[in-house]
Amino acid sequence: MKPDRTITPIEFLSKRIVIDGSDFLQSVTRDISKRRQMEENLRFSDITLKSIREAVFVMDNSAKITYWNTACEDLFSIQENDAIGHYAGDVLPMKENYPGQNQDRINLIREKGFSKEEIIYITPRGDVWADVYAQAIEQDSMRYGWISLAIDITERKKVEETLRLSDI
């Protein structure tokens, strides 16, 4: 407790030392208020991402997946352990309408910093249509990676195809 009666979290380290045959207790204390606040902020950010019902995944600049929420597991039928640390293109292959489309997608998002597209992912449960919003994670002109939000639109696409075929 500080003189103004506020309680401050501290880290306390001590050790017994012997000097000239006499025992002493050496102690170090430090204020960990800022560290506790940062930990709380990180917990809140993690809870926020986990509470989103749509699939959210994050990639670093090399396109390795660093975050994978449970909605991703449900949508893509791929467990977090099988996604984290792996290249996104290996975990979530995308169908192409023309050869090189996936590279064009990557180039465009790197250039613009964001994208919105309907994509067919090839997953263990079969093809999955998703409306995908991808956004660069940036601060002070420094790019750290990408965050993507994917919404399952498979059923809508099936209905659209059925309607299209019935009009023929």
C-alpha positions as CSV (number, residue, x, y, z in Angstrom):
1,M,0.0,0.0,0.0
2,K,1.3,3.4,-1.0
3,P,1.2,6.4,1.3
4,D,-1.9,7.7,-0.5
5,R,-3.5,4.3,0.5
6,T,-3.7,3.0,-3.1
7,I,-2.8,-0.7,-3.4
8,T,-0.1,-1.5,-6.0
9,P,0.7,-5.0,-7.2
10,I,4.4,-5.7,-6.8
11,E,6.8,-8.5,-7.5
12,F,8.9,-9.4,-4.5
13,L,12.1,-11.4,-4.8
14,S,14.3,-12.3,-1.9
15,K,17.3,-14.4,-1.2
16,R,19.4,-15.3,1.8
17,I,23.0,-14.2,1.5
18,V,26.0,-14.6,3.8
19,I,28.5,-11.8,4.2
20,D,31.4,-12.3,6.5
21,G,29.6,-15.1,8.2
22,S,26.4,-13.1,8.9
23,D,23.1,-13.9,7.3
24,F,21.3,-11.2,5.4
25,L,18.1,-11.1,3.4
26,Q,18.5,-9.4,0.0
27,S,15.2,-8.2,-1.4
28,V,14.1,-6.5,-4.6
29,T,10.6,-5.2,-5.2
30,R,9.1,-3.7,-8.3
31,D,5.8,-2.2,-9.3
32,I,4.1,-4.5,-11.8
33,S,1.0,-2.3,-12.3
34,K,1.7,-1.7,-16.0
35,R,2.5,-5.3,-16.7
36,R,-0.8,-6.4,-15.0
37,Q,-2.7,-3.8,-17.1
38,M,-1.1,-5.1,-20.3
39,E,-1.9,-8.7,-19.3
40,E,-5.5,-7.7,-18.7
41,N,-5.6,-5.9,-22.1
42,L,-4.3,-9.0,-23.8
43,R,-6.8,-11.2,-22.1
44,F,-9.6,-8.9,-23.2
45,S,-8.3,-8.9,-26.8
46,D,-8.2,-12.7,-26.8
47,I,-11.7,-13.0,-25.3
48,T,-13.0,-10.5,-27.8
49,L,-11.6,-12.5,-30.8
50,K,-12.8,-15.8,-29.3
51,S,-16.3,-14.4,-28.8
52,I,-16.8,-13.5,-32.5
53,R,-19.2,-16.1,-34.0
54,E,-17.7,-15.9,-37.5
55,A,-14.4,-17.6,-38.4
56,V,-11.5,-15.3,-37.5
57,F,-7.9,-16.2,-38.4
58,V,-4.7,-14.2,-38.3
59,M,-1.6,-14.6,-40.4
60,D,1.9,-13.0,-40.0
61,N,3.7,-11.4,-42.9
62,S,4.9,-14.7,-44.1
63,A,1.2,-16.0,-44.3
64,K,1.7,-18.4,-41.4
65,I,-1.5,-18.7,-39.2
66,T,-1.0,-17.3,-35.7
67,Y,-4.6,-17.2,-34.5
68,W,-7.5,-19.6,-35.3
69,N,-10.8,-19.3,-33.4
70,T,-13.3,-22.1,-32.7
71,A,-15.6,-20.8,-35.4
72,C,-12.8,-21.6,-37.9
73,E,-12.7,-25.1,-36.6
74,D,-16.5,-25.4,-37.2
75,L,-16.5,-23.8,-40.6
76,F,-13.4,-25.4,-42.1
77,S,-13.3,-28.7,-40.0
78,I,-9.7,-28.0,-39.2
79,Q,-8.5,-27.9,-35.5
80,E,-6.5,-25.0,-34.1
81,N,-3.4,-27.3,-33.6
82,D,-3.5,-28.2,-37.3
83,A,-3.7,-24.5,-38.4
84,I,-1.4,-22.5,-36.0
85,G,2.1,-22.2,-37.4
86,H,1.2,-23.5,-40.8
87,Y,1.2,-21.6,-44.1
88,A,-2.4,-20.4,-44.8
89,G,-2.3,-21.7,-48.4
90,D,-1.6,-25.2,-47.1
91,V,-4.3,-25.2,-44.4
92,L,-6.9,-23.4,-46.5
93,P,-6.4,-24.0,-50.2
94,M,-8.7,-21.9,-52.4
95,K,-10.3,-22.8,-55.7
96,E,-9.2,-20.8,-58.6
97,N,-11.4,-19.6,-61.5
98,Y,-8.3,-19.2,-63.6
99,P,-4.6,-20.4,-63.2
100,G,-2.7,-17.9,-60.9
101,Q,-5.9,-16.4,-59.3
102,N,-4.6,-17.2,-55.8
103,Q,-1.3,-15.4,-56.5
104,D,-3.3,-12.5,-57.9
105,R,-5.4,-12.5,-54.7
106,I,-2.3,-12.3,-52.5
107,N,-0.7,-9.5,-54.7
108,L,-3.9,-7.5,-54.5
109,I,-4.3,-7.7,-50.8
110,R,-0.6,-6.9,-50.2
111,E,-1.0,-3.8,-52.4
112,K,-4.3,-2.5,-51.1
113,G,-4.1,-3.7,-47.5
114,F,-7.6,-5.2,-47.6
115,S,-9.9,-7.3,-49.6
116,K,-13.5,-8.6,-49.7
117,E,-14.3,-11.6,-51.8
118,E,-16.4,-14.7,-52.0
119,I,-14.0,-17.7,-52.0
120,I,-14.4,-21.4,-52.3
121,Y,-12.1,-23.2,-49.8
122,I,-11.2,-26.8,-50.2
123,T,-11.7,-28.3,-46.7
124,P,-11.8,-31.8,-45.2
125,R,-15.6,-31.5,-45.1
126,G,-15.7,-30.5,-48.8
127,D,-15.9,-27.2,-50.6
128,V,-17.0,-24.3,-48.4
129,W,-18.1,-21.0,-49.8
130,A,-17.2,-18.0,-47.6
131,D,-17.6,-14.3,-47.7
132,V,-14.1,-13.2,-46.6
133,Y,-13.0,-9.9,-45.4
134,A,-9.2,-9.6,-45.0
135,Q,-7.4,-6.6,-43.5
136,A,-3.8,-5.7,-42.9
137,I,-2.7,-5.3,-39.3
138,E,-0.7,-2.1,-39.3
139,Q,0.6,0.5,-37.0
140,D,2.8,3.5,-37.7
141,S,3.2,2.3,-41.4
142,M,4.5,-1.1,-40.2
143,R,2.6,-4.2,-41.4
144,Y,2.5,-7.1,-38.9
145,G,0.2,-9.4,-40.8
146,W,-3.4,-10.0,-41.7
147,I,-6.7,-10.7,-40.0
148,S,-9.5,-12.4,-41.9
149,L,-13.2,-12.8,-41.1
150,A,-15.0,-15.5,-43.0
151,I,-18.7,-16.0,-43.0
152,D,-20.2,-19.3,-44.3
153,I,-22.3,-18.6,-47.4
154,T,-22.4,-22.2,-48.7
155,E,-26.1,-22.7,-48.4
156,R,-26.8,-19.3,-50.1
157,K,-24.6,-20.3,-53.0
158,K,-26.4,-23.7,-53.3
159,V,-29.7,-21.9,-53.5
160,E,-28.4,-19.4,-56.0
161,E,-27.1,-22.2,-58.2
162,T,-30.4,-24.1,-58.0
163,L,-32.3,-20.9,-59.0
164,R,-29.8,-20.3,-61.8
165,L,-30.3,-23.8,-63.1
166,S,-34.1,-23.6,-62.9
167,D,-34.0,-20.5,-65.1
168,I,-32.3,-22.3,-67.9
